[in-house]
Amino acid sequence: MTGEDEVPVEYRLEHLLQQLAADPDVAETDVVLERCGDRLVVSANVATDARRDALLAAVRARWDGEVGDEVEVLTHLADTERPVP
């Protein structure tokens, strides 16, 4: 069986994106992950601070190493007009 270090980074990043999309606390599909040296930079546009925090926490839980935060909270994405059922 291959170790985590033997799996190409591109595959690990794609697997992480799939996990983030499937995670009910995150459920984000428009996430960009980029390696910058030893650092993994997370970029996305999200609707709330809570969604940003959940996204970053999920990445940090699944990635060994430093995680850079380029996530923007765009409050106009939040649907405040419609009540939650």
Secondary structure, 3 states (H helix, E strand, C coil): CCCHHHCCHHHHHHHHHHHHHHCCCCCCCCEEEEEECCEEEEEEEECCHHHHHHHHHHHHHHCCCCEEEEEEECHHHCCCCCCCC
